Structures are given as structure tokens and as C-alpha cells.
């Protein structure tokens, strides 16, 4: 066990808040550009296509997310960082090649129209967004090594500044694009890509001193294959989560009135997702402040409190006047659907809460170097999504409820599975809490 002194709750808060702001800020960029997409021909249908294409894009970019954890292990020396950066960029190159192939019209129709089952009115903007998002996809891989070296230097606040700048620029560009008439799914992606490009440049500048301070090691640097295979099980687990999101969209698309329900669902999810992404940073808390004993529940209690706060924040946008301003005036939702979106937001209340619990469990498994346990938990997440999706669809549950309930139950089932495996483990692996300072979903 760690021999460090127990951290105070205030220390955990100060460590968590910059990372939570970073995660929420990254996710908030997507509802910001939603107004650009929804003002084009097709209205909110463009938003549904944008959201669905982003889900598929994130599925293929999931390796970038898991490379944060991998980099915390292998990039602590100059040679290790250089090899890690090479593997990350090569992986990104392979991903965008695959994405480009899937943008070919016949394959894109199979993916969005047949497999996911989107109606043609949503399939068309989804296919367009998937194509023009290829440069954005590669930028996410370019950014990862910069974040990793700052996290190793424990400069989480500085790393967050680049992301805060990104959302500030997105907030400025979104209304500007609308004013200039640069609207529709393509311009929405452009509005996303420009701030991410600036974020990457800022991250490179911020990371420069930490790169210069990396020391050379006389030991043999890690091999590219070693880094890749270490990352693979983490990446597979992340892909299970992405597949689950795509599968869930397929169930909603097959529920009654998908052309109306999907835009409502994605609008509500656009505010819940930033809170859920922030909740994933609980994993970082566990790795940076590992348990002092088997009975230490400090990070679990912190996860419960943080998850509760993050879960209720989207409810702010359901109060009178504000709900009309955000959903009708900004996002162009029809006033008749306000009650529907309010019900969806309330249904998503426990989504960030369940993610916080899952992230705390993932942190325990990562600290004990048990990636297979994380993989098993993510697999159960997908199984739960499929099971609940089929069940609720047969029961006739409306699509705007299938999504929130499925996401919440999936995270809870995943956490329960991982905790069961950890409890049954005969011996604990060597913890990595001393060497890892940050991990999570970064997009």
C-alpha cells in the first residue's frame, strides 16, 4: 500500500476541479456547435447526424483515450516519451485511414443506414460529418503526448488552460458562424476543428518546458510493440463503451418516432455528457491518491459526492425561461418538445453519478495493474446495454428513456463486475499510483 499521508478532502477537490473543468469543457464544445448544425437545412436532424457521427468517430479514436494511461507508464524518460509519441501518432494515422475507407458511400450507408439504422434524414448529415471529421480525429492523437508530459509534471492546471481556451474560442465562433450564415453539419465540424487546432498548438507550447526537463535513462527504452500491447486491453475496453453508445442509438432509432426522439435525446445528452466526462476524472483521484488500506473508502465517498453534484447541474437548464432560451432559441427545438426534453434531462440525472462510481472502480483496478478487470467491466457494460435495449424496446418504452436508463444501468453493472473481480483476486498486483497522475476520457 502507499506510504504517503492521507490526503484531505480539500486536496482532492483542488486536484479534481481542474481536470473536471478540462473534461467538461471538452464535452461542452459539442453542444456549443450544435447551434451551427441545427441552423442548416434539416434543422435538429443535422444535430442528430452530428452527434451520431461523433459517436462513431470517438469509437475509432478510443485508442487515443487509453494512450493517456499508457503514456503515464512509458513516457517518464526522454527515450520513452519519444517512442510513446511515435506509437501514438502511428496509431492515429492508421485510425484516420480506416475512417476514410468507411466514408466511401456504400460502406458509409451500411454503417449508418443498415447497422445503426438511422433514418435517411439523419443518415445523410451523419455521413458528411464523419468524412469532414478526419482531420479532427488526427488532432486528438497529436495532442495526447503533450497532455501526458504535463500530467507527469503534475501540471494539470496548465494542461486545462489549453482546453479552456478551446471552449472559449468555440463559444465565440459558434454565434459568429451563425451570424455569417456558415451553418449546417460541415460548418459545425469546422467550428470544432479550428479551436482544437489552437488547443494543440497551445498544449505544445505549455508542454515544452516539461519535455526539456525529461531526463535520459541508461536503461533500454521500451519497444514500440511493448507500448502497443500494453495499451491494447485498455483500448478494447474503451471500444466496448463506444460500441455500447452506438448500439444504444440503434435501439432508440428503432423506437417510435425516431426523427423526433433522437434530436431531443442528443440535446439532453449534450449537457449530461460533459458532466459524465468530468466524472471519469475520479479515476485520476484514485491513481494520484491511492488507498492507504483495504478499508480506505475516501475516494469512494468523494466519487459519490462528486457524482451527485455533477448529476444535478444539467437540471439548471430545465428551469422556466432558461429552458426556452437554450433549447428553443439556441438549439432550434420546437416548443412542443420542451416537456419531452425536460423528461429526458431528469432521466439522465443518475448518469454522471453512475459514471463516477464506475470511474472510481476503474481507478482501483488500474492501481492494482489489473487491466483485464477493467476490460471485463466494460464488456458487462455492453452486455447490459444490449439486454436493456432489447427488453425496453419490446416493452414499448419510449426512446428518450431507453438511452438514460441504459447508460445508468450499464455503468452500475460495470462497476459491480469490476468490484466483484477485485474482491475475488487472490493477490494484489503492484500498484501504479505513484507513477500515474492522470487518466480519463479526453476528446
C-alpha positions as CSV (number, residue, x, y, z in Angstrom):
1,X,0.0,0.0,0.0
2,X,1.0,3.6,-0.4
3,X,3.1,5.0,2.4
4,X,2.0,8.6,1.7
5,X,-0.1,10.6,4.2
6,X,-3.8,10.6,3.6
7,X,-5.0,13.5,1.5
8,X,-7.6,15.8,2.8
9,X,-10.9,16.2,1.1
10,X,-9.9,19.8,0.1
11,X,-6.8,18.4,-1.5
12,X,-8.9,16.0,-3.5
13,X,-11.2,18.9,-4.6
14,X,-8.3,21.1,-5.7
15,X,-6.8,18.2,-7.7
16,X,-10.1,17.2,-9.2
17,X,-11.6,20.5,-10.2
18,X,-9.1,21.5,-12.9
19,X,-9.3,18.1,-14.5
20,X,-13.1,18.1,-14.3
21,X,-13.3,21.5,-15.9
22,X,-11.0,20.2,-18.6
23,X,-13.2,17.2,-19.3
24,X,-16.4,19.2,-19.1
25,X,-15.0,21.9,-21.3
26,X,-14.0,19.5,-24.0
27,X,-17.5,17.9,-24.0
28,X,-19.3,21.3,-23.9
29,X,-17.8,22.2,-27.3
30,X,-20.2,19.8,-28.9
31,X,-23.5,21.4,-27.7
32,X,-22.0,24.8,-28.5
33,X,-21.5,23.9,-32.2
34,X,-24.9,22.2,-32.2
35,X,-26.4,25.6,-32.9
36,X,-24.3,25.8,-36.1
37,X,-25.5,22.4,-37.2
38,X,-29.2,22.9,-36.3
39,X,-29.5,26.2,-38.2
40,X,-28.7,24.5,-41.6
41,X,-31.2,22.8,-43.8
42,X,-32.8,20.0,-41.9
43,X,-32.7,21.8,-38.5
44,X,-32.3,19.5,-35.5
45,X,-31.9,16.5,-37.8
46,X,-28.4,17.8,-38.5
47,X,-27.7,17.8,-34.8
48,X,-28.7,14.2,-34.5
49,X,-26.5,13.4,-37.5
50,X,-23.6,15.3,-36.0
51,X,-24.0,13.6,-32.6
52,X,-24.2,10.1,-34.2
53,X,-21.1,10.7,-36.4
54,X,-19.2,11.9,-33.4
55,X,-20.1,8.8,-31.5
56,X,-18.7,6.6,-34.4
57,X,-15.7,8.8,-34.7
58,X,-15.0,8.5,-30.9
59,X,-15.2,4.8,-31.3
60,X,-12.4,4.7,-33.7
61,X,-10.4,7.3,-31.7
62,X,-10.8,5.4,-28.4
63,X,-7.1,4.3,-28.6
64,X,-6.2,8.0,-28.1
65,X,-8.0,8.0,-24.8
66,X,-6.3,4.9,-23.5
67,X,-2.9,6.1,-24.6
68,X,-3.1,8.7,-21.8
69,X,-2.7,5.9,-19.2
70,X,-0.1,4.2,-21.3
71,X,1.9,7.3,-21.6
72,X,1.9,7.8,-17.8
73,X,3.8,4.5,-17.6
74,X,6.2,4.7,-20.5
75,X,6.8,8.4,-21.2
76,X,8.7,9.3,-18.0
77,X,12.1,9.4,-19.7
78,X,13.2,11.2,-22.9
79,X,13.6,8.0,-24.8
80,X,10.4,6.6,-23.5
81,X,8.5,9.7,-24.5
82,X,9.9,9.7,-28.0
83,X,8.9,6.1,-28.5
84,X,5.5,6.7,-27.0
85,X,4.9,9.7,-29.2
86,X,5.8,7.7,-32.3
87,X,3.5,4.8,-31.4
88,X,0.6,7.3,-30.7
89,X,1.0,9.1,-34.0
90,X,1.3,5.9,-36.0
91,X,-1.9,4.6,-34.3
92,X,-3.6,7.9,-35.2
93,X,-2.5,7.6,-38.8
94,X,-3.9,4.1,-39.0
95,X,-7.2,5.2,-37.5
96,X,-7.8,8.0,-40.0
97,X,-7.1,5.6,-42.9
98,X,-9.8,3.3,-41.6
99,X,-12.2,6.2,-41.1
100,X,-11.5,7.4,-44.6
101,X,-12.2,3.9,-46.1
102,X,-15.5,3.8,-44.1
103,X,-16.5,7.1,-45.7
104,X,-16.9,5.5,-49.1
105,X,-20.6,5.8,-49.9
106,X,-21.5,2.1,-49.9
107,X,-19.7,1.4,-46.7
108,X,-21.0,4.6,-45.0
109,X,-24.6,3.6,-45.9
110,X,-24.1,0.2,-44.4
111,X,-22.6,1.7,-41.2
112,X,-25.1,4.4,-40.6
113,X,-28.2,3.2,-42.5
114,X,-28.1,-0.5,-42.0
115,X,-26.1,-1.3,-38.9
116,X,-27.2,1.7,-36.8
117,X,-30.5,2.0,-38.5
118,X,-30.7,5.8,-38.8
119,X,-33.5,7.3,-40.9
120,X,-32.3,8.8,-44.2
121,X,-32.9,12.3,-42.9
122,X,-30.3,11.8,-40.2
123,X,-28.0,9.3,-42.1
124,X,-27.1,11.9,-44.7
125,X,-25.7,14.6,-42.3
126,X,-24.0,11.8,-40.2
127,X,-22.1,10.6,-43.3
128,X,-21.0,14.1,-44.2
129,X,-19.8,14.8,-40.6
130,X,-17.9,11.5,-40.5
131,X,-16.0,12.4,-43.6
132,X,-15.0,16.0,-42.7
133,X,-14.0,15.0,-39.2
134,X,-11.0,13.1,-40.3
135,X,-8.5,16.0,-39.6
136,X,-10.1,16.5,-36.2
137,X,-9.6,12.8,-35.4
138,X,-5.9,13.0,-36.1
139,X,-5.5,16.2,-34.0
140,X,-6.7,14.3,-30.9
141,X,-3.8,11.9,-31.3
142,X,-1.3,14.7,-31.8
143,X,-2.5,16.3,-28.6
144,X,-2.1,13.3,-26.3
145,X,1.7,13.3,-25.8
146,X,1.6,16.9,-24.8
147,X,-1.1,16.3,-22.2
148,X,0.8,13.2,-20.9
149,X,4.1,15.0,-20.3
150,X,2.3,17.8,-18.4
151,X,0.4,15.3,-16.3
152,X,3.7,13.6,-15.5
153,X,5.0,17.0,-14.4
154,X,1.8,17.3,-12.3
155,X,0.8,20.5,-14.2
156,X,-2.9,19.5,-14.6
157,X,-3.9,23.2,-14.2
158,X,-1.7,24.3,-17.0
159,X,-3.0,21.5,-19.2
160,X,-6.5,22.6,-18.5
161,X,-5.8,26.1,-19.7
162,X,-5.4,25.0,-23.3
163,X,-8.8,23.3,-23.1
164,X,-10.4,26.3,-21.5
165,X,-9.1,28.4,-24.3
166,X,-10.6,25.9,-26.8
167,X,-14.1,26.2,-25.3
168,X,-13.8,30.0,-25.1
169,X,-12.9,30.1,-28.8
170,X,-15.7,27.7,-29.7
171,X,-18.1,29.8,-27.7
172,X,-17.0,32.8,-29.8
173,X,-17.0,31.1,-33.2
174,X,-20.4,29.4,-32.8
175,X,-22.6,32.5,-32.8
176,X,-20.2,34.1,-35.3
177,X,-20.7,31.3,-37.8
178,X,-24.5,31.6,-37.3
179,X,-24.4,35.3,-37.9
180,X,-22.4,34.9,-41.1
181,X,-24.7,32.1,-42.3
182,X,-22.0,29.5,-42.1
183,X,-24.3,26.8,-40.8
184,X,-25.0,23.1,-41.3
185,X,-23.1,20.0,-40.4
186,X,-19.9,20.8,-42.4
187,X,-19.5,24.2,-40.8
188,X,-20.2,22.7,-37.4
189,X,-17.2,20.4,-37.8
190,X,-15.1,23.4,-39.0
191,X,-16.2,25.2,-35.9
192,X,-15.0,22.3,-33.8
193,X,-11.7,21.8,-35.7
194,X,-10.3,25.4,-35.5
195,X,-10.4,25.6,-31.7
196,X,-8.9,22.1,-31.4
197,X,-6.0,23.1,-33.7
198,X,-5.3,26.1,-31.4
199,X,-5.6,23.9,-28.4
200,X,-2.9,21.5,-29.8
201,X,-0.6,24.4,-30.5
202,X,-1.1,25.9,-27.0
203,X,-0.6,22.4,-25.5
204,X,2.7,22.1,-27.4
205,X,3.9,25.5,-26.0
206,X,2.9,24.6,-22.5
207,X,4.5,21.2,-22.7
208,X,7.8,22.5,-24.0
209,X,9.4,23.1,-20.5
210,X,8.4,19.6,-19.3
211,X,9.7,18.0,-22.5
212,X,13.0,19.8,-21.9
213,X,13.1,18.5,-18.3
214,X,12.7,14.9,-19.2
215,X,15.9,13.0,-18.3
216,X,17.6,10.4,-20.4
217,X,17.7,6.9,-18.9
218,X,20.6,4.4,-19.3
219,X,18.1,1.6,-19.4
220,X,16.8,0.2,-22.6
221,X,13.8,2.3,-23.8
222,X,10.5,0.5,-24.2
223,X,9.9,-1.1,-27.5
224,X,7.1,0.1,-29.8
225,X,5.4,-3.3,-29.6
226,X,5.6,-3.2,-25.8
227,X,3.8,0.1,-25.6
228,X,1.2,-1.0,-28.2
229,X,0.4,-4.3,-26.4
230,X,0.2,-2.6,-23.0
231,X,-2.4,-0.2,-24.5
232,X,-4.4,-2.8,-26.4
233,X,-6.6,-4.2,-23.5
234,X,-7.3,-0.6,-22.3
235,X,-8.3,0.3,-25.8
236,X,-10.5,-2.7,-26.2
237,X,-12.3,-1.8,-23.0
238,X,-12.9,1.7,-24.3
239,X,-14.2,0.3,-27.6
240,X,-16.8,-1.7,-25.7
241,X,-18.1,1.6,-24.2
242,X,-18.2,3.2,-27.7
243,X,-19.9,0.2,-29.2
244,X,-22.5,0.4,-26.4
245,X,-23.2,4.1,-27.3
246,X,-23.7,3.2,-30.9
247,X,-25.8,0.2,-30.1
248,X,-28.0,2.3,-27.8
249,X,-28.6,4.8,-30.6
250,X,-29.7,1.8,-32.8
251,X,-32.3,0.9,-30.2
252,X,-33.6,4.5,-30.0
253,X,-33.7,4.7,-33.8
254,X,-36.0,1.7,-33.8
255,X,-38.3,3.0,-31.1
256,X,-41.4,5.0,-32.2
257,X,-40.9,8.4,-33.8
258,X,-37.0,8.4,-34.1
259,X,-36.9,11.6,-36.2
260,X,-38.3,13.5,-33.2
261,X,-36.8,11.5,-30.3
262,X,-33.2,11.3,-31.5
263,X,-32.7,15.1,-31.6
264,X,-34.4,15.5,-28.2
265,X,-32.2,12.8,-26.7
266,X,-29.0,14.2,-28.1
267,X,-29.8,17.7,-27.0
268,X,-30.3,16.5,-23.4
269,X,-27.3,14.2,-23.6
270,X,-25.3,17.2,-24.8
271,X,-25.4,18.7,-21.3
272,X,-25.2,15.4,-19.4
273,X,-22.2,14.2,-21.3
274,X,-19.8,16.9,-20.1
275,X,-20.8,16.1,-16.5
276,X,-20.2,12.4,-17.2
277,X,-16.8,13.1,-18.8
278,X,-15.9,15.2,-15.7
279,X,-16.9,12.2,-13.5
280,X,-14.4,10.0,-15.3
281,X,-11.6,12.0,-13.7
282,X,-12.4,10.2,-10.4
283,X,-10.2,7.5,-11.8
284,X,-7.3,10.1,-11.6
285,X,-8.1,10.8,-8.0
286,X,-7.7,7.1,-7.1
287,X,-4.4,6.8,-9.0
288,X,-2.9,10.0,-7.6
289,X,-4.2,9.3,-4.0
290,X,-4.3,5.5,-3.7
291,X,-6.0,3.8,-0.7
292,X,-4.0,3.6,2.5
293,X,-5.6,0.3,3.4
294,X,-8.3,-2.1,2.3
295,X,-10.8,-0.3,4.4
296,X,-9.9,3.2,3.0
297,X,-13.1,4.5,1.3
298,X,-12.1,8.1,0.9
299,X,-12.1,8.2,-2.9
300,X,-15.4,6.2,-3.0
301,X,-17.1,8.8,-0.8
302,X,-15.6,11.5,-2.9
303,X,-16.9,9.8,-6.1
304,X,-20.4,9.6,-4.6
305,X,-20.4,13.3,-3.6
306,X,-18.9,14.5,-6.9
307,X,-21.3,12.3,-9.0
308,X,-24.3,13.7,-7.2
309,X,-23.2,17.3,-7.8
310,X,-22.4,16.6,-11.5
311,X,-25.7,14.9,-12.0
312,X,-27.9,17.8,-10.9
313,X,-26.1,20.5,-12.8
314,X,-27.9,19.9,-16.1
315,X,-31.2,20.4,-14.3
316,X,-30.4,24.2,-14.3
317,X,-31.3,24.3,-17.9
318,X,-34.8,23.0,-17.3
319,X,-36.0,26.0,-15.2
320,X,-38.5,28.3,-16.9
321,X,-37.2,30.9,-19.4
322,X,-33.7,29.3,-19.5
323,X,-35.1,26.1,-21.0
324,X,-36.8,28.1,-23.7
325,X,-33.7,30.2,-24.3
326,X,-31.3,27.2,-24.6
327,X,-33.4,24.6,-26.3
328,X,-35.7,26.7,-28.5
329,X,-33.8,29.9,-29.2
330,X,-30.3,28.5,-29.4
331,X,-30.8,24.8,-30.5
332,X,-34.0,25.4,-32.5
333,X,-36.0,22.7,-30.8
334,X,-39.8,23.0,-31.4
335,X,-41.6,24.4,-28.3
336,X,-43.9,21.4,-28.4
337,X,-40.9,19.1,-27.4
338,X,-39.8,21.1,-24.3
339,X,-41.6,18.7,-22.0
340,X,-40.1,15.8,-23.7
341,X,-36.6,17.2,-23.4
342,X,-37.3,18.1,-19.7
343,X,-38.2,14.4,-19.0
344,X,-35.0,13.3,-20.8
345,X,-32.8,15.6,-18.7
346,X,-34.4,14.3,-15.5
347,X,-33.9,10.7,-16.7
348,X,-30.2,11.5,-17.2
349,X,-29.8,12.6,-13.6
350,X,-28.1,9.4,-12.4
351,X,-25.9,9.0,-15.5
352,X,-23.0,11.1,-14.2
353,X,-23.4,9.6,-10.8
354,X,-23.1,6.1,-12.1
355,X,-20.1,7.1,-14.2
356,X,-18.4,8.5,-11.1
357,X,-18.8,5.1,-9.3
358,X,-17.6,3.2,-12.3
359,X,-14.5,5.5,-12.7
360,X,-13.6,5.1,-9.0
361,X,-13.7,1.3,-9.5
362,X,-11.6,1.6,-12.7
363,X,-9.1,3.6,-10.8
364,X,-8.8,0.8,-8.2
365,X,-8.3,-1.8,-10.9
366,X,-5.7,0.3,-12.7
367,X,-3.9,1.0,-9.4
368,X,-3.7,-2.8,-8.9
369,X,-2.5,-3.3,-12.5
370,X,-5.5,-5.4,-13.5
371,X,-6.4,-4.2,-17.0
372,X,-8.3,-7.4,-17.6
373,X,-10.7,-6.5,-14.8
374,X,-11.4,-3.1,-16.5
375,X,-11.9,-5.0,-19.7
376,X,-14.4,-7.3,-18.1
377,X,-16.3,-4.4,-16.6
378,X,-16.6,-2.7,-19.9
379,X,-17.7,-5.9,-21.5
380,X,-20.5,-6.1,-19.0
381,X,-21.4,-2.5,-19.8
382,X,-22.0,-3.5,-23.4
383,X,-24.0,-6.6,-22.4
384,X,-26.2,-4.6,-20.1
385,X,-26.8,-2.0,-22.8
386,X,-27.8,-4.7,-25.3
387,X,-30.0,-6.5,-22.7
388,X,-31.8,-3.5,-21.5
389,X,-32.2,-2.1,-25.0
390,X,-33.9,-5.3,-26.3
391,X,-36.0,-5.5,-23.2
392,X,-37.2,-1.9,-23.1
393,X,-37.8,-1.9,-26.9
394,X,-40.1,-5.0,-26.5
395,X,-41.8,-3.3,-23.6
396,X,-42.6,-0.3,-25.7
397,X,-40.5,2.2,-23.6
398,X,-40.0,5.5,-25.5
399,X,-36.6,6.1,-27.0
400,X,-35.8,9.2,-24.8
401,X,-36.0,6.9,-21.8
402,X,-34.2,3.9,-23.2
403,X,-31.0,5.9,-23.5
404,X,-30.7,7.3,-20.0
405,X,-31.8,4.1,-18.2
406,X,-29.4,2.0,-20.3
407,X,-26.4,4.3,-19.7
408,X,-27.0,4.3,-16.0
409,X,-27.6,0.6,-15.6
410,X,-24.5,-0.1,-17.8
411,X,-22.2,1.9,-15.6
412,X,-23.6,0.4,-12.4
413,X,-23.3,-3.2,-13.8
414,X,-19.7,-2.5,-15.0
415,X,-18.7,-1.2,-11.6
416,X,-20.3,-4.1,-9.8
417,X,-18.5,-6.6,-12.1
418,X,-15.1,-5.0,-11.5
419,X,-15.6,-4.8,-7.8
420,X,-16.5,-8.5,-7.7
421,X,-13.4,-9.4,-9.6
422,X,-11.2,-7.3,-7.4
423,X,-12.6,-8.8,-4.3
424,X,-12.0,-12.3,-5.5
425,X,-8.5,-11.6,-6.6
426,X,-6.1,-13.9,-4.6
427,X,-3.3,-11.3,-4.6
428,X,-2.9,-7.7,-5.5
429,X,-0.6,-6.7,-8.3
430,X,2.0,-3.9,-7.9
431,X,0.1,-0.6,-7.7
432,X,0.9,2.2,-10.2
433,X,-0.5,5.1,-8.2
434,X,3.0,6.5,-7.6
435,X,3.7,6.8,-11.3
436,X,0.4,7.8,-12.8
437,X,-1.3,11.2,-12.3
438,X,-4.0,11.4,-14.8
439,X,-6.2,9.3,-17.0
440,X,-9.6,9.7,-18.5
441,X,-11.7,10.4,-21.4
442,X,-10.2,13.3,-23.4
443,X,-11.8,14.3,-26.6
